[in-house]
C-alpha cells in the first residue's frame, strides 16, 4: 500500500500529466480515481490509442498503446519476428506481444521513486511513443496481412 508521501507524489505527477496535455491542446478523458487518461493521436497511417496511468503503489507512470488491428493465428509467428526486430532497435519503450492471443501494444514507463516527474518528461514520453508507434504500426499491420519470408520481414522492418 502506498504511503501518504507516495500518494502525494503520484497525484502531483498526474496533475503534471494533465497540465502538459492541456498546454499542448490534447483532448483526453480523465479518470482521477485511477490517475489515468485516455486519448488518441492520428499517425501517418493509423490511429494511435493512448492510455497514460500513474501508479502510486509502484511509483511509476506508464504509457500503453494497443495496436488498432487484430493478428490472425496463422500470422503470429511472422509478427513475432517483426516485433523482435523492431524492439532490438528501440532506445526507449518496447512493443509487448502476446503470441497466444495476438495482442500487440507499445509500452513506455518512467519511475518517480524519490523524485518528481516534470511536464517535459511526460511530454517526451508521449511524443517519443507516438513517433515510435507511427514508425512501426503500419509495418506490423503489413506483416500481419502479407505472406513474407523471414528475410523479407527482416528487410521490411529494418
ChimeraX attribute file (.defattr): number of C-alpha atoms within 10 A of each C-alpha:
attribute: neighborCount
match mode: 1-to-1
recipient: residues
	/A:1	8
	/A:2	13
	/A:3	9
	/A:4	10
	/A:5	11
	/A:6	19
	/A:7	16
	/A:8	13
	/A:9	20
	/A:10	27
	/A:11	17
	/A:12	16
	/A:13	26
	/A:14	27
	/A:15	16
	/A:16	20
	/A:17	27
	/A:18	21
	/A:19	13
	/A:20	19
	/A:21	19
	/A:22	12
	/A:23	10
	/A:24	10
	/A:25	9
	/A:26	13
	/A:27	13
	/A:28	15
	/A:29	12
	/A:30	15
	/A:31	11
	/A:32	12
	/A:33	6
	/A:34	12
	/A:35	20
	/A:36	20
	/A:37	21
	/A:38	17
	/A:39	16
	/A:40	15
	/A:41	16
	/A:42	11
	/A:43	15
	/A:44	12
	/A:45	10
	/A:46	16
	/A:47	16
	/A:48	22
	/A:49	17
	/A:50	22
	/A:51	19
	/A:52	24
	/A:53	23
	/A:54	26
	/A:55	22
	/A:56	25
	/A:57	12
	/A:58	14
	/A:59	20
	/A:60	17
	/A:61	24
	/A:62	18
	/A:63	22
	/A:64	22
	/A:65	23
	/A:66	19
	/A:67	23
	/A:68	14
	/A:69	15
	/A:70	13
	/A:71	19
	/A:72	14
	/A:73	12
	/A:74	11
	/A:75	17
	/A:76	20
	/A:77	15
	/A:78	19
	/A:79	25
	/A:80	20
	/A:81	15
	/A:82	24
	/A:83	20
	/A:84	16
	/A:85	15
	/A:86	20
	/A:87	14
	/A:88	10
	/A:89	10
	/A:90	11
	/A:91	8
	/A:92	13
	/A:93	18
	/A:94	22
	/A:95	21
	/A:96	18
	/A:97	18
	/A:98	11
	/A:99	15
	/A:100	8
	/A:101	12
	/A:102	18
	/A:103	17
	/A:104	23
	/A:105	17
	/A:106	20
	/A:107	21
	/A:108	18
	/A:109	18
	/A:110	16
	/A:111	15
	/A:112	20
	/A:113	14
	/A:114	10
	/A:115	9
	/A:116	14
	/A:117	21
	/A:118	15
	/A:119	19
	/A:120	12
	/A:121	14
	/A:122	24
	/A:123	16
	/A:124	11
	/A:125	21
	/A:126	21
	/A:127	12
	/A:128	15
	/A:129	23
	/A:130	21
	/A:131	13
	/A:132	18
	/A:133	24
	/A:134	19
	/A:135	16
	/A:136	17
	/A:137	24
	/A:138	17
	/A:139	19
	/A:140	24
	/A:141	17
	/A:142	15
	/A:143	24
	/A:144	24
	/A:145	16
	/A:146	12
	/A:147	13
	/A:148	15
	/A:149	11
	/A:150	13
	/A:151	8
	/A:152	12
	/A:153	21
	/A:154	15
	/A:155	10
	/A:156	14
	/A:157	17
	/A:158	10
